[in-house]
Amino acid sequence: YFDYVCGRSSTRRKRNLKDEKYLEDLQRRRRSIETEDEIERRLYGAKLTYECGLARRFQDPDTEELYDKRTIQCNWNQSWTPVDYLDQCVWTQCLYPPQPPEESRMVSNWDGVPVE
């Protein structure tokens, strides 16, 4: 499980919430690298961009329109705009087509690119 947090006492880094060693290491690195001034300058205004990955796209549940990316920004009041949620990723292309049987003497020419 990963979480992105926005606000004065948080960071905009990706945090693995189940890995305590990762969190301890992150805290140690932050104390040794960042000054209070540096932390203050980077908190608000942080932008995150999400993508679904290969052969998938976001789908708006109201319009059913598909889109590639969602970018959100951290606000001064610890909220995210334009929205604070992500739409569901849906499959839009196929990957890994089946290999033809050997006895068919057919050859696959799939090049690894998603098939529409």
ChimeraX commands (.cxc) that place a marker at each C-alpha (Angstrom):
marker #1 position 0.00,0.00,0.00 radius 0.5
marker #1 position 1.39,3.37,-0.97 radius 0.5
marker #1 position 0.16,6.79,0.10 radius 0.5
marker #1 position 0.94,10.34,-0.96 radius 0.5
marker #1 position 0.38,13.01,1.66 radius 0.5
marker #1 position 0.02,16.75,1.27 radius 0.5
marker #1 position 0.51,19.35,4.01 radius 0.5
marker #1 position 2.73,21.12,6.54 radius 0.5
marker #1 position 3.92,18.13,8.57 radius 0.5
marker #1 position 4.12,15.65,5.72 radius 0.5
marker #1 position 6.19,14.94,2.66 radius 0.5
marker #1 position 5.25,14.49,-0.94 radius 0.5
marker #1 position 7.42,11.42,-1.29 radius 0.5
marker #1 position 6.13,7.94,-1.94 radius 0.5
marker #1 position 5.95,6.09,1.37 radius 0.5
marker #1 position 5.64,2.37,1.83 radius 0.5
marker #1 position 3.38,2.32,4.88 radius 0.5
marker #1 position 3.97,-1.37,5.66 radius 0.5
marker #1 position 7.76,-1.23,5.70 radius 0.5
marker #1 position 8.97,0.22,9.03 radius 0.5
marker #1 position 12.63,0.01,8.03 radius 0.5
marker #1 position 11.88,2.08,4.92 radius 0.5
marker #1 position 10.14,4.75,7.04 radius 0.5
marker #1 position 12.98,4.87,9.58 radius 0.5
marker #1 position 15.53,5.19,6.78 radius 0.5
marker #1 position 13.47,7.93,5.13 radius 0.5
marker #1 position 13.28,9.90,8.41 radius 0.5
marker #1 position 17.04,9.54,8.96 radius 0.5
marker #1 position 17.83,10.74,5.44 radius 0.5
marker #1 position 15.44,13.70,5.74 radius 0.5
marker #1 position 17.00,14.84,9.02 radius 0.5
marker #1 position 20.49,14.66,7.56 radius 0.5
marker #1 position 19.77,16.20,4.16 radius 0.5
marker #1 position 16.91,18.73,4.33 radius 0.5
marker #1 position 16.77,21.94,6.31 radius 0.5
marker #1 position 13.51,23.33,7.74 radius 0.5
marker #1 position 13.55,26.00,5.04 radius 0.5
marker #1 position 13.86,23.39,2.28 radius 0.5
marker #1 position 10.96,21.42,3.74 radius 0.5
marker #1 position 8.76,24.54,3.91 radius 0.5
marker #1 position 9.49,25.46,0.27 radius 0.5
marker #1 position 8.49,22.11,-1.18 radius 0.5
marker #1 position 5.33,21.20,0.71 radius 0.5
marker #1 position 2.56,23.14,-0.98 radius 0.5
marker #1 position 2.28,23.24,-4.72 radius 0.5
marker #1 position 3.59,19.70,-5.12 radius 0.5
marker #1 position 2.24,18.05,-8.26 radius 0.5
marker #1 position 1.70,14.33,-8.74 radius 0.5
marker #1 position 0.99,12.69,-12.08 radius 0.5
marker #1 position -0.54,9.22,-12.28 radius 0.5
marker #1 position -0.64,6.82,-15.23 radius 0.5
marker #1 position -2.28,3.40,-15.43 radius 0.5
marker #1 position 0.54,1.68,-17.26 radius 0.5
marker #1 position 0.86,-0.43,-20.38 radius 0.5
marker #1 position -2.40,-1.22,-22.21 radius 0.5
marker #1 position -4.60,0.53,-19.62 radius 0.5
marker #1 position -6.20,3.98,-19.27 radius 0.5
marker #1 position -8.24,5.86,-16.69 radius 0.5
marker #1 position -12.01,5.82,-17.26 radius 0.5
marker #1 position -14.30,8.63,-16.08 radius 0.5
marker #1 position -17.26,6.84,-14.42 radius 0.5
marker #1 position -19.76,9.55,-15.43 radius 0.5
marker #1 position -18.87,10.04,-19.09 radius 0.5
marker #1 position -17.04,6.73,-19.67 radius 0.5
marker #1 position -14.34,8.74,-21.48 radius 0.5
marker #1 position -10.80,7.34,-21.36 radius 0.5
marker #1 position -7.74,9.43,-20.56 radius 0.5
marker #1 position -4.01,8.74,-20.10 radius 0.5
marker #1 position -2.90,10.85,-17.12 radius 0.5
marker #1 position -4.25,12.49,-13.97 radius 0.5
marker #1 position -2.25,15.34,-12.40 radius 0.5
marker #1 position -3.17,16.71,-8.98 radius 0.5
marker #1 position -1.66,19.53,-6.94 radius 0.5
marker #1 position -1.26,19.98,-3.17 radius 0.5
marker #1 position -3.00,23.14,-1.87 radius 0.5
marker #1 position -2.24,25.38,1.10 radius 0.5
marker #1 position -5.19,23.82,3.02 radius 0.5
marker #1 position -3.88,20.22,2.68 radius 0.5
marker #1 position -6.34,19.29,-0.07 radius 0.5
marker #1 position -5.64,18.11,-3.62 radius 0.5
marker #1 position -7.02,19.71,-6.79 radius 0.5
marker #1 position -8.61,19.43,-9.24 radius 0.5
marker #1 position -9.75,16.21,-7.48 radius 0.5
marker #1 position -8.60,14.08,-4.56 radius 0.5
marker #1 position -9.30,10.69,-6.10 radius 0.5
marker #1 position -8.27,8.56,-9.07 radius 0.5
marker #1 position -10.67,7.01,-11.52 radius 0.5
marker #1 position -10.42,3.30,-12.19 radius 0.5
marker #1 position -7.87,1.97,-14.68 radius 0.5
marker #1 position -9.41,-0.21,-17.37 radius 0.5
marker #1 position -7.85,-2.48,-19.99 radius 0.5
marker #1 position -7.95,-0.88,-23.43 radius 0.5
marker #1 position -5.56,-3.15,-25.32 radius 0.5
marker #1 position -4.44,-6.78,-25.26 radius 0.5
marker #1 position -1.03,-8.10,-24.25 radius 0.5
marker #1 position 0.63,-11.47,-24.74 radius 0.5
marker #1 position -1.44,-13.11,-27.46 radius 0.5
marker #1 position -1.39,-16.91,-27.34 radius 0.5
marker #1 position 1.24,-18.77,-29.32 radius 0.5
marker #1 position -0.09,-20.85,-32.20 radius 0.5
marker #1 position 0.17,-24.61,-31.76 radius 0.5
marker #1 position 3.37,-26.11,-33.19 radius 0.5
marker #1 position 1.48,-28.43,-35.52 radius 0.5
marker #1 position -0.17,-25.43,-37.22 radius 0.5
marker #1 position 3.22,-24.26,-38.58 radius 0.5
marker #1 position 2.10,-20.67,-37.96 radius 0.5
marker #1 position 4.57,-18.16,-36.56 radius 0.5
marker #1 position 3.67,-15.32,-34.21 radius 0.5
marker #1 position 4.89,-11.91,-35.30 radius 0.5
marker #1 position 3.87,-10.10,-32.11 radius 0.5
marker #1 position 6.49,-7.45,-31.31 radius 0.5
marker #1 position 5.58,-6.74,-27.68 radius 0.5
marker #1 position 3.45,-3.68,-28.49 radius 0.5
marker #1 position -0.12,-3.75,-27.09 radius 0.5
marker #1 position -2.69,-4.95,-29.63 radius 0.5
marker #1 position -5.84,-2.90,-30.19 radius 0.5
marker link #1:1,2 radius 0.2
marker link #1:2,3 radius 0.2
marker link #1:3,4 radius 0.2
marker link #1:4,5 radius 0.2
marker link #1:5,6 radius 0.2
marker link #1:6,7 radius 0.2
marker link #1:7,8 radius 0.2
marker link #1:8,9 radius 0.2
marker link #1:9,10 radius 0.2
marker link #1:10,11 radius 0.2
marker link #1:11,12 radius 0.2
marker link #1:12,13 radius 0.2
marker link #1:13,14 radius 0.2
marker link #1:14,15 radius 0.2
marker link #1:15,16 radius 0.2
marker link #1:16,17 radius 0.2
marker link #1:17,18 radius 0.2
marker link #1:18,19 radius 0.2
marker link #1:19,20 radius 0.2
marker link #1:20,21 radius 0.2
marker link #1:21,22 radius 0.2
marker link #1:22,23 radius 0.2
marker link #1:23,24 radius 0.2
marker link #1:24,25 radius 0.2
marker link #1:25,26 radius 0.2
marker link #1:26,27 radius 0.2
marker link #1:27,28 radius 0.2
marker link #1:28,29 radius 0.2
marker link #1:29,30 radius 0.2
marker link #1:30,31 radius 0.2
marker link #1:31,32 radius 0.2
marker link #1:32,33 radius 0.2
marker link #1:33,34 radius 0.2
marker link #1:34,35 radius 0.2
marker link #1:35,36 radius 0.2
marker link #1:36,37 radius 0.2
marker link #1:37,38 radius 0.2
marker link #1:38,39 radius 0.2
marker link #1:39,40 radius 0.2
marker link #1:40,41 radius 0.2
marker link #1:41,42 radius 0.2
marker link #1:42,43 radius 0.2
marker link #1:43,44 radius 0.2
marker link #1:44,45 radius 0.2
marker link #1:45,46 radius 0.2
marker link #1:46,47 radius 0.2
marker link #1:47,48 radius 0.2
marker link #1:48,49 radius 0.2
marker link #1:49,50 radius 0.2
marker link #1:50,51 radius 0.2
marker link #1:51,52 radius 0.2
marker link #1:52,53 radius 0.2
marker link #1:53,54 radius 0.2
marker link #1:54,55 radius 0.2
marker link #1:55,56 radius 0.2
marker link #1:56,57 radius 0.2
marker link #1:57,58 radius 0.2
marker link #1:58,59 radius 0.2
marker link #1:59,60 radius 0.2
marker link #1:60,61 radius 0.2
marker link #1:61,62 radius 0.2
marker link #1:62,63 radius 0.2
marker link #1:63,64 radius 0.2
marker link #1:64,65 radius 0.2
marker link #1:65,66 radius 0.2
marker link #1:66,67 radius 0.2
marker link #1:67,68 radius 0.2
marker link #1:68,69 radius 0.2
marker link #1:69,70 radius 0.2
marker link #1:70,71 radius 0.2
marker link #1:71,72 radius 0.2
marker link #1:72,73 radius 0.2
marker link #1:73,74 radius 0.2
marker link #1:74,75 radius 0.2
marker link #1:75,76 radius 0.2
marker link #1:76,77 radius 0.2
marker link #1:77,78 radius 0.2
marker link #1:78,79 radius 0.2
marker link #1:79,80 radius 0.2
marker link #1:80,81 radius 0.2
marker link #1:81,82 radius 0.2
marker link #1:82,83 radius 0.2
marker link #1:83,84 radius 0.2
marker link #1:84,85 radius 0.2
marker link #1:85,86 radius 0.2
marker link #1:86,87 radius 0.2
marker link #1:87,88 radius 0.2
marker link #1:88,89 radius 0.2
marker link #1:89,90 radius 0.2
marker link #1:90,91 radius 0.2
marker link #1:91,92 radius 0.2
marker link #1:92,93 radius 0.2
marker link #1:93,94 radius 0.2
marker link #1:94,95 radius 0.2
marker link #1:95,96 radius 0.2
marker link #1:96,97 radius 0.2
marker link #1:97,98 radius 0.2
marker link #1:98,99 radius 0.2
marker link #1:99,100 radius 0.2
marker link #1:100,101 radius 0.2
marker link #1:101,102 radius 0.2
marker link #1:102,103 radius 0.2
marker link #1:103,104 radius 0.2
marker link #1:104,105 radius 0.2
marker link #1:105,106 radius 0.2
marker link #1:106,107 radius 0.2
marker link #1:107,108 radius 0.2
marker link #1:108,109 radius 0.2
marker link #1:109,110 radius 0.2
marker link #1:110,111 radius 0.2
marker link #1:111,112 radius 0.2
marker link #1:112,113 radius 0.2
marker link #1:113,114 radius 0.2
marker link #1:114,115 radius 0.2
marker link #1:115,116 radius 0.2
view
